[in-house]
């Protein structure tokens, strides 16, 4: 996958289309990304007791849900617009390159 943790991405389809956020987590096996503050889902959690005997509160918790990697576009750091990502090999290392401005992302 060409999108990594801590990248700035824009959602290009779905209910959060046009919004920008930071990638918190990447799941390459399922091709999903979790973006901070976007695709918020509600998770109902039971109250549970920990080892000390105190109860941790349950309730409805809101957290980011997964977004398919094809529905997000990386934000180019130069012009702050969405771009596709290319791969360039230099000194035997693979580097990510912005297709819009041809600048290196790593």
N, C-alpha and C positions, 0 to 999 in steps of 0.2 A: 504494500500500500504506500502511496506517495504522500499521504497526510499523516502527520505525527503529533504526539502530545505537545501541548503549548503552542500550536499553530493557530493563527487567526483564520477563521473560515466564515463564509457566508452561505446561508441555506438558500438553495436555488429552486426548491420545490417543496410543497407541503404547507402545513398550517403556519409555519414560522418563516415563510419565504421572504427574503430580503433582509433578514436579521443577521447580525454579526456577533460571533462569540468565540471564546477560546476553547480548544479541544482539551477536555479533562482526561479522557481515556479512549484508547483505541482497541478494538477487538478484531484483529486481522482474520481470524478463522471465520467469523460471521460477516465480515466486511461492514462493520458498524463503527460509528464514532459517537461519543457522548460529549455534547457541547454545553458549556456552562450557561445556565439560564434559558436554554432552549429545549423544546419538546418536553415540557414539564408533565410528568405523570404522577398520579396520586397512588401511594402505596399504603395499605392499611396494615398496621403493625400491632401485635398483641402486647400487652404489658407483660414483662418477664422479670423474674427475680435473678439477681446475680449472686455470686458466691458470698458476698457480705450480707445477704439477706435483705438488701434494699431493692425496691422495685424500680426498674427503668420504665419510664412512661411510654405508653403505647399511643395510638391515635393515628391520624392520617398524616403521612409524611409526603411532602412534595420533593421530587428529585428529577434530574434530567433523564430522559429516556433515550434509547438508541436511535440513531439516524443512519440510513444507508449511506455509504461513502460516495455513491453516485449523486446524491442529493445535496452535497456540499461542494463548494469551490474555495480553494485557498486564496487568501487575500495577498496581493502583491505588496511587499513592504515599501516599494518605491512610489507607486501611484495610488495605493489604497483601493484598488479595484480587483474584482475576482479574476483569477487566471488559471490556466491549466498548468500542469507541472510536467517538465521533461527531465530526462536523466542525461547527464554529461559525465564522461569518464576523463579524469585528470589525475596523472601520477598513479594510476591503478586504482583510484578510489571513485566510487559512484557518487555524484553530487546532484542535488535537486536544483533545477533551473526553472525560472519563470518563463513561460512561453510568451507572455505579453511584452516584457521588457528585457528578456534574455539575461537577467541578473541572477546570481547564485543565491539560493535560499539558505544554504547551510554555512 
